[in-house]
Amino acid sequence: MASDLEQLCSHVNEKIGNIKKTLSLRNLGQEPALRNILSKIGAEIIIVNELLNEFELEIQYQEQTNASLKELCDSLEEDFKDVEHLKDNIPSHLPQVAATQSLVNESERNLQEPVKVEEPVPAKKPSKEQRIIKIMHQPKASMNSVNRNLYHRFINEETKDTKGHYFIVEADIKEFTTLKPDKRFHVILNILRHCRRLSEARGGGLTRYVIT
């Protein structure tokens, strides 16, 4: 009976002590100097939490980049194996011409052929990049319907985020290059983004790849 009473007294005293500590902390929070300290601590906790969120996003980005690099390496290894296989398995039915016989035939042909007068090399067709620049600087009145449509598309695709920067969209890749916007192409884009050489500007249902 005495031990039970002692335990009850100890429990009541512990509760009273906890109440005193709570009231003491509440009173401390009312003091202006301590209130400023608590406010600073709260602000620092928020900053630390934001940093942790940024670290988590960066880790996710690094994991995604590593996965893209692994996919690219696997694809390159497969291509290399295909090339090695083709090199080691040249079809036997292809004609095998000896080098000496080829040289003899070439010499005889050169002796028999008359001397040809070299003709002027025709001017090279302007590249597709030059075509884009020409369209953007060409007077509208002299444009044909195709160039006029391209001109309006270029203007409509430009946004405030692309002002003063070179950028392309998938339509440009299909029309002005031999690249294909496939899985490997997007892996390369991820690598360029990781190297801070490329950024994306989205809007109006388009993804603009901006060169940085």
C-alpha positions in Angstrom: 0.0 0.0 0.0 2.8 2.4 0.9 4.7 1.6 -2.3 1.5 2.3 -4.4 1.1 5.6 -2.7 4.7 6.5 -3.4 4.3 5.6 -7.1 1.2 7.8 -7.3 3.0 10.7 -5.6 5.9 10.3 -8.0 3.6 10.3 -11.0 1.7 13.4 -9.8 5.0 15.2 -9.2 6.3 14.3 -12.7 3.1 15.7 -14.3 3.4 18.9 -12.2 7.0 19.2 -13.3 6.0 18.9 -17.0 3.4 21.5 -16.6 5.9 23.9 -15.0 8.3 23.4 -17.9 5.6 24.0 -20.4 4.5 27.2 -18.7 8.2 28.3 -18.4 8.7 27.7 -22.2 5.5 29.6 -23.0 6.7 32.6 -20.9 10.1 32.5 -22.6 8.3 32.7 -26.0 6.6 35.9 -24.9 9.9 37.8 -24.3 10.8 40.0 -27.4 14.5 39.0 -27.5 13.7 35.3 -27.3 10.8 35.7 -29.8 13.3 37.1 -32.4 15.6 34.2 -31.8 12.8 31.7 -32.3 11.7 33.5 -35.5 15.2 33.3 -36.9 15.5 29.6 -36.0 12.1 29.0 -37.8 13.4 30.8 -40.9 16.6 28.8 -40.9 14.6 25.6 -40.7 12.6 26.6 -43.7 15.8 27.3 -45.7 17.3 24.0 -44.7 14.1 22.3 -45.8 14.2 24.0 -49.2 17.9 23.0 -49.6 16.9 19.4 -48.9 14.2 19.5 -51.5 16.7 20.9 -54.1 19.2 18.2 -53.2 16.5 15.6 -53.7 15.6 17.0 -57.2 19.3 17.2 -58.2 19.7 13.5 -57.2 16.7 12.5 -59.3 18.1 14.5 -62.2 21.5 12.8 -61.9 19.9 9.4 -61.7 17.9 10.2 -64.9 21.0 11.4 -66.7 23.0 8.3 -65.6 20.2 6.1 -67.0 20.2 8.1 -70.3 24.0 7.7 -70.5 23.7 4.0 -69.9 21.1 3.6 -72.6 23.4 5.5 -75.0 26.4 3.3 -74.1 24.3 0.2 -74.6 23.1 1.4 -78.0 26.7 2.3 -79.1 27.9 -1.1 -78.0 25.3 -2.8 -80.1 26.2 -0.7 -83.1 29.9 -1.5 -82.6 29.1 -5.3 -82.4 27.1 -5.0 -85.6 30.0 -3.3 -87.4 32.5 -5.9 -86.2 30.2 -8.6 -87.3 29.8 -7.1 -90.8 33.6 -6.6 -91.0 34.3 -10.2 -90.1 31.6 -11.7 -92.3 31.9 -10.1 -95.7 29.9 -12.1 -98.2 32.0 -14.4 -100.3 30.1 -13.7 -103.5 31.4 -10.1 -103.6 34.1 -9.7 -106.4 37.7 -9.7 -105.0 39.9 -7.6 -107.4 43.6 -7.7 -106.9 45.3 -4.4 -106.3 47.9 -4.8 -109.0 45.4 -5.7 -111.7 43.4 -2.7 -110.6 46.4 -0.4 -111.0 47.2 -1.9 -114.5 43.6 -1.4 -115.7 43.6 2.2 -114.4 46.9 3.0 -116.2 45.7 1.5 -119.5 42.4 3.5 -119.2 44.3 6.7 -118.6 46.5 6.1 -121.7 43.5 5.4 -123.9 41.3 8.2 -122.7 41.6 11.6 -124.4 42.7 14.6 -122.3 39.6 16.2 -120.8 39.2 19.9 -120.4 38.2 20.7 -116.8 34.8 22.2 -116.6 34.0 24.9 -114.1 32.6 23.5 -110.9 29.0 24.5 -110.5 28.2 26.6 -107.5 27.1 24.6 -104.5 23.5 24.7 -103.5 23.0 26.8 -100.4 22.8 24.8 -97.2 19.5 24.5 -95.3 20.9 26.7 -92.5 21.6 29.4 -95.1 18.1 29.0 -96.5 16.6 29.7 -93.0 18.7 32.9 -92.7 17.8 33.9 -96.2 14.1 33.5 -95.5 14.3 35.6 -92.3 16.1 38.5 -94.1 14.2 38.2 -97.4 11.6 40.9 -98.3 8.1 39.5 -97.9 7.0 40.8 -101.3 9.6 38.6 -103.0 8.7 35.4 -101.1 6.9 32.5 -102.6 4.1 30.7 -100.7 6.4 28.1 -99.2 9.0 30.6 -97.9 6.2 32.9 -96.7 4.6 30.0 -94.7 8.0 29.1 -93.2 8.6 32.8 -92.3 5.3 33.1 -90.4 6.0 29.8 -88.6 9.4 31.0 -87.5 7.9 34.2 -86.2 5.0 32.5 -84.4 7.3 30.0 -82.7 9.4 32.8 -81.1 8.7 33.7 -77.5 10.1 36.1 -74.9 12.3 33.2 -73.6 13.9 32.7 -77.0 14.6 36.4 -77.8 18.2 36.8 -78.7 18.9 33.0 -78.8 19.1 30.4 -81.5 16.5 27.6 -81.1 14.9 24.8 -83.0 11.7 22.7 -82.8 11.1 19.1 -84.0 9.6 20.4 -87.2 12.9 22.1 -88.1 14.8 18.8 -87.3 12.5 16.8 -89.7 12.6 19.5 -92.5 16.1 20.8 -92.4 18.3 17.9 -91.1 18.7 14.2 -91.7 18.3 13.4 -88.0 15.3 11.5 -86.6 13.7 12.6 -83.3 13.9 9.1 -81.9 14.9 7.7 -78.6 18.6 8.1 -79.2 18.1 11.7 -80.3 16.4 12.5 -77.0 19.2 10.8 -75.1 21.6 13.2 -76.8 19.4 16.1 -75.8 19.5 15.0 -72.2 23.3 14.9 -72.3 23.4 18.4 -73.8 21.0 19.6 -71.1 23.2 18.1 -68.4 26.3 19.9 -69.9 24.3 23.2 -69.8 24.6 23.5 -73.6 20.8 23.3 -74.2 17.6 24.3 -72.5 13.9 23.9 -73.2 11.3 26.5 -73.5 7.7 25.1 -73.6 4.6 26.9 -74.6 1.8 26.7 -77.1 2.1 23.0 -77.4 5.7 23.2 -78.7 9.0 22.4 -77.2 11.8 24.8 -78.2 15.4 23.6 -77.9 17.4 26.7 -77.0 21.1 26.7 -77.6 22.8 28.2 -74.5 
